[in-house]
Amino acid sequence: MSEASTEKTGLRKQRVGIVISTKMDKTIVVEYIARVPHPKFKKIVKKSKKFYAHDEKSEAAVGDKVRIEEMRPLSKLKRWKLSEVLTH
């Protein structure tokens, strides 16, 4: 049963962003930039959002491109976990 519950990760959101802070213990801050059309004028604009992600092994560094995955809430702000480091 435990294997089946951990394998249900296909429905979880994933984002790719840049690490902007690693000053907390086992936590990284990832900036995600989305290119979306403006609601009225339809011009493509960049929207940025910061996500707090759990980094168990502290493997990410500032400036790394990482993939984060949605998970259950671990704290007030932390709802994402580091799934892989794409580039250093």
C-alpha positions as CSV (number, residue, x, y, z in Angstrom):
1,M,0.0,0.0,0.0
2,S,2.8,2.4,0.8
3,E,4.3,1.9,-2.7
4,A,1.0,2.8,-4.4
5,S,0.5,6.0,-2.4
6,T,4.0,7.3,-3.2
7,E,3.7,6.4,-6.9
8,K,0.7,8.7,-7.4
9,T,2.9,11.7,-8.5
10,G,1.5,12.0,-12.0
11,L,-1.2,14.4,-10.9
12,R,1.1,16.8,-9.1
13,K,2.2,20.1,-10.7
14,Q,5.8,20.6,-11.6
15,R,7.6,23.9,-12.2
16,V,11.1,24.8,-13.5
17,G,12.8,27.8,-11.9
18,I,16.0,29.4,-10.6
19,V,17.1,29.1,-7.0
20,I,17.4,32.6,-5.5
21,S,18.1,31.7,-1.8
22,T,19.4,28.7,0.2
23,K,19.9,30.5,3.5
24,M,17.3,28.4,5.4
25,D,17.9,24.8,6.6
26,K,16.5,22.2,4.1
27,T,14.6,25.0,2.3
28,I,15.2,26.7,-1.0
29,V,13.4,29.7,-2.6
30,V,12.8,29.2,-6.3
31,E,11.7,31.9,-8.7
32,Y,9.4,30.7,-11.4
33,I,8.8,32.9,-14.4
34,A,5.7,32.3,-16.6
35,R,5.1,33.9,-20.0
36,V,1.4,34.6,-20.2
37,P,-0.7,36.8,-22.4
38,H,-2.0,40.0,-20.9
39,P,-5.8,39.6,-20.2
40,K,-6.8,42.7,-22.1
41,F,-4.1,43.5,-24.5
42,K,-2.9,39.9,-25.3
43,K,0.8,40.9,-25.4
44,I,3.0,38.2,-23.8
45,V,4.2,39.4,-20.4
46,K,6.4,37.7,-17.8
47,K,4.9,36.9,-14.4
48,S,7.2,35.8,-11.6
49,K,6.4,33.9,-8.5
50,K,8.5,32.7,-5.6
51,F,8.0,29.1,-4.2
52,Y,9.5,27.7,-1.0
53,A,10.6,24.2,-1.6
54,H,11.9,21.4,0.6
55,D,15.5,20.4,-0.2
56,E,16.3,17.4,2.1
57,K,20.0,16.9,1.1
58,S,20.8,20.6,0.5
59,E,22.0,19.8,-3.0
60,A,20.8,23.0,-4.7
61,A,22.8,26.2,-4.8
62,V,22.0,29.8,-5.7
63,G,21.7,30.2,-9.5
64,D,20.8,26.5,-10.2
65,K,18.0,25.7,-12.5
66,V,15.8,23.2,-10.7
67,R,12.5,21.3,-11.1
68,I,10.1,21.4,-8.1
69,E,7.1,19.3,-7.5
70,E,3.9,19.9,-5.5
71,M,3.4,18.0,-2.3
72,R,1.5,18.2,1.0
73,P,2.1,21.3,3.2
74,L,5.2,21.0,5.4
75,S,4.9,24.5,6.9
76,K,3.1,27.7,6.5
77,L,4.7,28.5,3.2
78,K,6.4,25.2,2.1
79,R,4.2,23.2,-0.3
80,W,6.8,22.1,-2.9
81,K,9.8,19.7,-2.9
82,L,12.9,19.6,-5.0
83,S,12.7,16.8,-7.5
84,E,15.9,17.4,-9.5
85,V,18.7,19.9,-10.2
86,L,18.8,20.5,-13.9
87,T,21.9,22.7,-14.3
88,H,24.5,24.1,-11.9
